[in-house]
Amino acid sequence: MRFLQEKEFERIGGDRQIHSKARIIAATNRDLWGMVQEGLFREDLFYRLSVTTIKVPPLRDRKSDIPLIADYLLKKIAYELKSTPKRLEDHAVSSMMDHNWPGNVRELENILTHAFVNTRGDVIPGDLIVPLLGKKPQSREQESRAEIKGELTLQEIERSYILRILESTHWHLGKACEILGISRPTLRQKIREYGIADISKNRL
């Protein structure tokens, strides 16, 4: 509160005030004013933070933005993986437009990342996106693929996915952890558990 009000702070262990011209940007998916009224959020802090408020509607309420956001995210994923950019097949885009996106943009990014590393060519097919959206494949070909995938155990699928991510990131554990959404100790544990360490011991 003092920093927001006075624009000054003191380093830990320091003995002098440092002035800052930094601007604070805060983001939340909670109703802060409602929390203030319920006594769950400080009113004075609320007013310090809410000088200018920008409300961003959830992805389900702005589906027309999905193609543009997806294109940006695919370029971002390609940059992070040091790979060539990929684009979505029309069927993939239409399937995503029909999805309700309960996980908002983070869900979209996770699905695109998964599809990106599992696509060998430059075009991400719709039959790869549809199962990731929790929908049943609509063609016989898709059903056959789902049956084949169903023969694998959850552990085998996870092992294969982790290995693909490691290979896509050239065994950069930090980047792999970011994509997988797990910590480095957890990733190392899974590498040992699935015997991936034997494959990567010359690179880790």
N, C-alpha and C positions, 0 to 999 in steps of 0.2 A: 504493500500500500504506500509506503513512504517513497519507494522508487517511482511508482506511477505518479505520485503527486509532485515530488520534488525533482525527479529526473536525476537523482544522485544515489550512489551506492558505495558500500565499503567492501573491499575484498576480504575474504576470510583471513584473519591474521594481520590485516592491514590496519593502519592508523590514520588514514586520510580519506576524505570524501572525493569520489570521482564523479564528475558530471558526464551524463550520457545524452546523446541526441537520438537514441534508438527509438523506433516506433514499435509498439507492441501489437501483434496480430494474434488474437485468440480464436480458437474454433471449438465448437461443441455441438453435439446432437441432442442436448438436453434443453428443456424449457427453463432457462435460468430465472426468468421473472417469476414463474410459478414456484420455483424452488425458494426464491427470496420470500415469497408470501407464506411459504410453509416453514420458514426458518431454517432451511437447509443450505442456504447460500448467503454470504454477507452482502447486505444491501449496498454498503459503501463501495465494495469491490465491484459489484455489478455496474454501478454508475461510472466508475473509473474505466471499465472495459467497454462499455456500450456507447461511447461517444458517437461512433459511426457503425451502424449495423447493416450487414449484407446477408439477406436470407437466401440460401441456395436450396431450391426444392430437391427432393430425393430423385434418384434416377428414374424411378417408375413414373414420375410426373413430367418428365422431359425426355421421353424416349426418342424424340426426333434428334436429340444430341448424341445418341449412342454411336452412330457411324463415325462422327467426328472425334468423339472421345476414344473410341476403339482404335482409330487410326493413330492418334497421338500415343496411346499406350503401347501399341505394337512397335512404333518407332523407338519408344523409350526402352522396351524390352530388348529390342535388337541392339541398341547401343550398350545396354548393360551386359549383354551376353557376347558382345563383339561379333555379332552375326549380321547377315544380310537381312533387310526388312522383308516382312511377309504381309500379305493382304488377305482379307476374308472373302470367301466365296459368297455369292449372293444369298444362297440358302442359309449360310451361317449368320449373316446379318439379319435376315428376316426372322430367324429363330430367336435371336437375341432381342429383337423388337417386341416379340410376343411374351418375353419373360418378365416377371414382376420385380426382380432384383431386390430381394429383402436385404441383401448385404451391401447394397448401394455400389458405388464406384470401386470399392475394395474388392467386392465379389467379381466384378467385371475384370479387374486387373488379374486376379488369381486365375480365372478361367482362361483368359487370353495367354497368360504365362504358361499354363499347363498345355494348352493347345499348341503354342509356339514351339515348345521343346519336343513335342511329339509329332510335329509335321516336318517331313523331310524336304518337301518342295517349297516353292515360294507362295503357294496358296493354301490357306487353312480351310479344309473342307467342312461343310455343314454337318456331316455325319460324325465328325469329331467333336463339334461344339454341342450338338443336341444332348448327348448323354451327360455332359458336364452341367447342363441346365436342369438335370433331374427329370428329363422327359424320356419317354420310351421311343426307341427308333421306330420310324414309320414304314420303312421299306423292309423287304425280306433280307436284303443284303445287310442292313443295319442290325436286324434281329440275329442274323447268323454271327455277326461280329460280337454282339453282346453275349451270345451263348459261349463263344470261344473264350471271351474274357472271363466269363463266369466260372471257367474251369480252373482258373488260377486262384490261389489263396490270397487273402488280404495282405499277408506278409510278402508274398511274391510280387504283388502289384506295387507295394510300397518300395521294395528293394529295387525293382526295375525303374521306378520313377526317380528315386534318389540317385541312382547311377546315371540316369540320363541328365539330370540337373548338374551333377558333378562334371560330366563330360562336356556339357554345353558351356559351363563356366570355366572350363580348362582346369578343373580341380581347385578353384579359388573358393576356399571354405566360407569366407565372409559373404561372398555373393550368393553362394549356394544356400546358406542359412537364411539370407534375406528373402530369397524366392520361396524356399520351403516354409518359412515362417517359424523356424525353430532356432534354438540357441546352438552355439558351437559345441558345447559339451554333449548336447543331445545328438547332434549330427555325428560326432565322433563315436558315441555309444552305438548308434545304428550302423555305422560303417563296420564296427567290430562285430556287432550282432549278426549282420547279414553277410559277413565274410568279404565285404568290399575292400577291406584293408589289404587283403592279399593281392588285389588287383592294383591298388593305388599306392603300395608301399614305397615305390620309387618316386612318387610325386608328392607325397604328404610330408 
